[in-house]
Amino acid sequence: MLKVNINGLEFKNPVIAASGTFGFGEEYNNFYDVGILGGISSKGLTLNPRQGNEGLRVYETGAGMLNSVGLQNPGIDGFIEKEIPKMMTLGTNVIVNVGGATIEEYEEAVEKLNNTDIHMIELNISCPNVKSGGMAFGVKSSVAYEVVSKIKKITNKPLMVKLSPNAEDIVEMAYKCCEAGADSLSLINTLKGMAVDIYKRKPIFNNVFAGLSGPAVKPIALRMVYEVSKAVNVPVVGLGGIMNGRDAIEFMMVGASAVQIGTVNFVNPLAGPEIIKEMEEFLSSQGIKDINEIIGVARL
């Protein structure tokens, strides 16, 4: 049995498509019925439409990829009008990833989502806070506490907060987000990295730095999920470098109640159903009837 429950919401299995890697789900429906997934986290949305970053946006590394897409998205109104009706027909839980440059932008976007049928909000606090010199909301726990507490007061949806590995102290960050009202946490978001074009003698990306994801970040993500799940009493969703069912099982054994798969979707469009099958096969081979039995079993 692969069913899990997060904040009162039942997931048919613990495999969720990660934000920014799955569009709004429709594209991957050309490869398989995405309704078999436990859920889909939407592309990161902001109050107003964004064109994203200029220049090269994705660059392959030795064990993953760097991305500098820049939250290109249709804006909340465009998403509500055009994308939600389609997402709600996919047959799985719809999680909406929300970002913003100011707390006010987060608030207005979330208020608009209150009147929709989406199942959960995933608050992306890795966004630069323009009122604080561009430092991401997810770096300092005091700033994260402020935005999470304000959003919790106005939303009528379960609130998952996505943590950045670039936080000053990931455990303190998790604790403060929960204190502010987070119903669940997801981690990790991408690590800050860069690449250089040695022939042009300059950084690959116009913005110099970009987000690193893929197998290279898995050991760091596992460690952080382990630490955070021990420190808080809310469900934790683990992500970072999950490429197969074994990786997913590892995250659950260190304390994750579910997982998100991201970069692997670019490598293998059929990763979702394959990972679900591999997890089922593992449980069967070990005589485990309920996947909830393995959550946190590897924590010491």
Disulfide bonds with the S-S distance in Angstrom:
none
